[in-house]
Amino acid sequence: MLNQQINFHEVTSVYDDIPLELLMGLHDEIHKNIKKGILSEVMYSELHLMKDAAKRKGIRFLPFDK
């Protein structure tokens, strides 16, 4: 068996296929709902996937205010 490392920043997700404006809005809404307690902190993994997709599109999300 080959010893292979996966570069997760190069793995695509469903977020790569949606328009950037929708991706940005979805990211913002999910983050707000996590902070409000509506969504669990497990959703941070989805935010990470969205950030990676945005990065592949040449966009970098700014950090949220805490």
C-alpha positions in Angstrom: 0.0 0.0 0.0 1.3 3.4 -0.9 1.9 6.0 1.8 -0.1 9.0 0.5 -0.8 12.2 2.2 -4.0 14.0 1.4 -3.9 17.8 1.0 -7.3 18.7 2.2 -7.0 22.2 0.8 -7.0 20.6 -2.7 -10.0 18.3 -2.0 -13.2 19.9 -3.5 -16.6 20.0 -1.8 -20.1 20.9 -2.8 -19.2 24.5 -1.8 -17.0 24.8 -4.9 -20.0 24.5 -7.1 -22.1 27.3 -5.7 -21.8 31.0 -6.6 -19.4 33.0 -4.5 -22.2 35.4 -3.3 -24.2 32.5 -2.0 -21.2 30.9 -0.4 -20.4 34.1 1.5 -24.0 34.6 2.7 -24.3 31.0 3.8 -21.0 31.2 5.7 -22.1 34.3 7.5 -25.5 32.8 8.4 -24.1 29.6 9.7 -21.5 31.4 11.8 -24.2 33.7 13.3 -26.4 30.7 14.1 -23.5 28.8 15.8 -22.9 31.9 17.9 -26.6 32.1 18.8 -26.7 28.4 19.8 -29.1 27.6 17.0 -26.6 25.3 15.3 -24.0 23.2 17.1 -20.3 23.8 17.1 -19.9 20.8 14.9 -20.9 23.1 12.0 -17.5 24.8 12.3 -16.3 21.9 10.1 -18.7 23.2 7.4 -17.3 26.7 7.8 -13.9 25.3 7.2 -15.0 23.6 4.0 -16.5 26.9 2.9 -13.3 28.8 3.6 -11.3 26.3 1.6 -13.7 26.6 -1.3 -13.5 30.4 -1.2 -9.8 30.2 -1.1 -9.8 28.0 -4.3 -11.9 30.8 -5.9 -9.3 33.4 -4.9 -11.3 34.9 -2.0 -10.3 35.0 1.7 -12.9 35.5 4.4 -12.1 38.1 7.0 -12.2 37.0 10.6 -15.5 37.5 12.5 -15.6 39.9 15.5 -15.8 37.9 18.7 
